[in-house]
């Protein structure tokens, strides 16, 4: 299969690496490591190389959720 793809100009190893690095920028290291069954330290290295900054992501998610009114806040519609 790899040979057939290569003849078509598709490089499976490069495509796989690209996909893994993209996932490293989109998912937390613990989630990706568990999903792929690999050591978390490997995924953390991928994230550093791919510039996936999960501290910034967590802060952004926190800002989005805290900006929404809580259903339990006083005066919130029921």
C-alpha positions as CSV (number, residue, x, y, z in Angstrom):
1,X,0.0,0.0,0.0
2,X,2.8,2.4,0.9
3,X,4.5,1.8,-2.5
4,X,1.3,2.4,-4.3
5,X,0.7,5.7,-2.5
6,X,4.3,6.7,-3.1
7,X,3.8,6.2,-6.8
8,X,0.9,8.5,-6.6
9,X,3.0,11.1,-4.9
10,X,1.5,10.6,-1.5
11,X,4.0,10.1,1.3
12,X,2.3,8.2,4.1
13,X,5.0,8.8,6.7
14,X,4.9,12.6,6.1
15,X,1.1,12.6,6.2
16,X,1.1,10.7,9.4
17,X,3.6,13.0,11.1
18,X,1.6,16.1,9.9
19,X,-1.6,14.6,11.3
20,X,-0.1,13.8,14.6
21,X,1.5,17.3,15.0
22,X,-1.9,18.8,14.1
23,X,-3.6,16.7,16.7
24,X,-1.0,17.8,19.2
25,X,-2.0,21.4,18.7
26,X,-5.7,20.6,19.1
27,X,-5.9,18.1,22.0
28,X,-4.5,18.1,25.5
29,X,-1.4,15.9,25.9
30,X,-3.2,13.5,28.3
31,X,-6.1,12.9,25.9
32,X,-4.0,12.4,22.8
33,X,-1.5,10.1,24.6
34,X,-4.4,7.9,25.9
35,X,-6.2,7.9,22.6
36,X,-3.0,6.8,20.7
37,X,-1.7,4.5,23.5
38,X,1.7,6.3,23.7
39,X,3.7,7.8,26.5
40,X,2.5,11.3,27.5
41,X,6.1,12.7,27.5
42,X,6.2,12.0,23.7
43,X,3.0,13.9,23.1
44,X,4.3,16.8,25.3
45,X,7.4,17.0,23.1
46,X,5.2,17.0,20.0
47,X,3.2,19.9,21.5
48,X,6.3,21.9,22.1
49,X,7.5,21.4,18.6
50,X,4.1,22.1,17.1
51,X,3.7,25.1,19.5
52,X,0.5,23.8,21.0
53,X,0.1,26.0,24.1
54,X,-2.5,24.4,26.4
55,X,-2.1,27.0,29.1
56,X,-3.4,29.6,26.7
57,X,-6.2,27.2,25.6
58,X,-7.3,26.6,29.1
59,X,-7.3,30.3,29.8
60,X,-9.4,31.0,26.7
61,X,-11.9,28.3,27.7
62,X,-12.1,29.7,31.2
63,X,-12.8,33.2,29.8
64,X,-15.5,31.9,27.5
65,X,-17.3,29.9,30.2
66,X,-17.0,32.6,32.9
67,X,-18.4,35.3,30.5
68,X,-21.7,33.3,30.3
69,X,-24.3,33.9,33.0
70,X,-24.6,31.0,35.4
71,X,-28.0,29.4,35.5
72,X,-27.6,29.4,39.3
73,X,-26.7,33.1,39.6
74,X,-29.2,35.3,41.4
75,X,-31.6,36.9,38.9
76,X,-30.9,34.3,36.2
77,X,-33.9,33.3,34.3
78,X,-35.4,29.9,35.3
